Amino acid sequence: MNEAPEKPYRSIREVSELLDIKPHVLRYWETQFAMLRPRKNRAGARMYQPKDIDLLREIRGLLHERGFTIAGARRKLAAERRGEGDEPGTAEVAVAAPSAAAAPLLREVRRELAEIAALLKAPPGGPAGRA
């Protein structure tokens, strides 16, 4: 992770690079975590404040490092904000159904995963599809 001096607002590109998370993942997380609502400028571009970036770090830690599902991470964050802290069984395995707004993002993720799978299946020494 790149640590940069504090700025009042950062663009989605800056936050993506800072946290090593793709922009489409950041946009998807906005659909899944109600407490994540970055401001938007007049042009509609997301502008993340330091508190948003801290929340994104926390979400990334729960999902990527601690193995929570999105639903489990959502419950964990809600419990922390209510002051309940860690309780047994918060790392759930149930996955919440995606919202309709998330469908385009999920299709993009699926397409990217298919491209990665094709690259992994390609014979050494050449791109996928060449003999």
C-alpha positions as CSV (number, residue, x, y, z in Angstrom):
1,M,0.0,0.0,0.0
2,N,1.1,3.5,-0.8
3,E,0.8,5.9,2.1
4,A,0.3,9.5,0.9
5,P,-0.2,12.7,2.8
6,E,-3.7,13.4,4.0
7,K,-5.9,15.2,1.6
8,P,-9.5,16.3,2.3
9,Y,-10.8,14.4,-0.8
10,R,-9.4,11.7,-3.1
11,S,-10.7,10.5,-6.4
12,I,-11.8,6.8,-6.9
13,R,-8.6,6.3,-9.0
14,E,-6.4,7.6,-6.1
15,V,-8.2,5.5,-3.5
16,S,-8.0,2.5,-5.8
17,E,-4.2,2.8,-6.1
18,L,-3.8,3.7,-2.4
19,L,-5.7,0.6,-1.3
20,D,-4.8,-1.7,-4.2
21,I,-8.5,-2.3,-4.9
22,K,-10.0,-2.0,-8.4
23,P,-12.4,0.9,-8.9
24,H,-15.3,-1.5,-9.9
25,V,-14.9,-3.2,-6.6
26,L,-15.1,0.1,-4.7
27,R,-18.3,0.9,-6.6
28,Y,-19.7,-2.5,-5.8
29,W,-18.9,-2.2,-2.1
30,E,-20.9,1.1,-2.2
31,T,-24.0,-1.0,-3.2
32,Q,-23.4,-3.5,-0.4
33,F,-22.4,-1.3,2.6
34,A,-24.9,1.5,3.4
35,M,-22.4,3.3,5.6
36,L,-20.0,3.8,2.6
37,R,-21.3,6.8,0.8
38,P,-18.5,9.0,-0.7
39,R,-19.5,12.5,-1.7
40,K,-19.8,13.3,-5.4
41,N,-18.7,16.5,-7.1
42,R,-20.8,18.4,-9.6
43,A,-19.7,16.1,-12.4
44,G,-20.8,13.1,-10.3
45,A,-17.3,11.8,-9.6
46,R,-16.8,10.1,-6.3
47,M,-14.7,12.1,-3.8
48,Y,-13.5,10.0,-0.8
49,Q,-12.8,11.6,2.6
50,P,-10.3,10.1,5.0
51,K,-13.2,8.5,7.0
52,D,-14.3,6.8,3.8
53,I,-10.8,5.5,3.2
54,D,-10.6,4.2,6.8
55,L,-13.9,2.4,6.3
56,L,-12.7,0.9,3.0
57,R,-9.5,-0.4,4.8
58,E,-11.7,-2.0,7.4
59,I,-14.0,-3.6,4.8
60,R,-11.0,-4.9,2.8
61,G,-9.5,-6.4,6.0
62,L,-12.7,-8.2,6.9
63,L,-13.3,-9.5,3.4
64,H,-9.7,-10.3,2.2
65,E,-7.8,-10.9,5.3
66,R,-10.3,-12.3,7.8
67,G,-12.4,-14.3,5.3
68,F,-15.8,-12.7,6.0
69,T,-18.6,-12.8,3.4
70,I,-20.1,-9.5,2.4
71,A,-23.1,-10.2,4.6
72,G,-21.0,-11.2,7.5
73,A,-18.8,-8.1,7.1
74,R,-21.9,-5.9,6.9
75,R,-23.2,-7.4,10.2
76,K,-19.8,-7.1,11.9
77,L,-19.5,-3.4,10.9
78,A,-23.1,-2.7,12.1
79,A,-22.4,-4.5,15.4
80,E,-19.2,-2.4,15.9
81,R,-21.1,0.8,15.3
82,R,-23.7,-0.3,17.9
83,G,-20.8,-1.0,20.3
84,E,-21.1,-4.8,20.4
85,G,-17.6,-5.6,19.2
86,D,-16.4,-9.2,18.4
87,E,-18.9,-11.9,19.1
88,P,-18.7,-15.6,18.3
89,G,-20.1,-16.6,14.9
90,T,-19.7,-13.2,13.2
91,A,-17.6,-14.8,10.3
92,E,-20.6,-16.2,8.6
93,V,-20.6,-18.2,5.3
94,A,-24.0,-17.2,4.0
95,V,-23.8,-14.9,1.0
96,A,-26.4,-12.2,0.5
97,A,-28.2,-12.0,-2.8
98,P,-26.8,-9.2,-4.9
99,S,-29.0,-6.2,-5.5
100,A,-30.2,-5.3,-9.0
101,A,-27.8,-2.3,-9.1
102,A,-24.9,-4.7,-8.6
103,A,-25.7,-6.8,-11.7
104,P,-23.5,-4.8,-14.1
105,L,-20.6,-4.8,-11.7
106,L,-20.9,-8.6,-11.2
107,R,-21.0,-9.2,-15.0
108,E,-17.8,-7.1,-15.3
109,V,-16.1,-9.2,-12.5
110,R,-17.3,-12.4,-14.2
111,R,-15.8,-11.3,-17.5
112,E,-12.5,-10.4,-15.9
113,L,-12.4,-13.8,-14.2
114,A,-13.1,-15.6,-17.5
115,E,-10.2,-13.7,-19.0
116,I,-7.9,-14.7,-16.2
117,A,-9.0,-18.3,-16.5
118,A,-8.3,-18.3,-20.2
119,L,-4.8,-17.0,-19.6
120,L,-4.2,-19.7,-17.0
121,K,-5.3,-22.4,-19.4
122,A,-3.1,-21.0,-22.3
123,P,0.0,-23.1,-23.2
124,P,3.2,-21.6,-21.9
125,G,4.9,-19.2,-24.4
126,G,1.8,-17.7,-26.0
127,P,-1.4,-15.9,-25.4
128,A,-4.7,-17.7,-25.0
129,G,-6.1,-19.0,-28.3
130,R,-2.8,-19.4,-30.2
131,A,-1.2,-22.7,-30.9
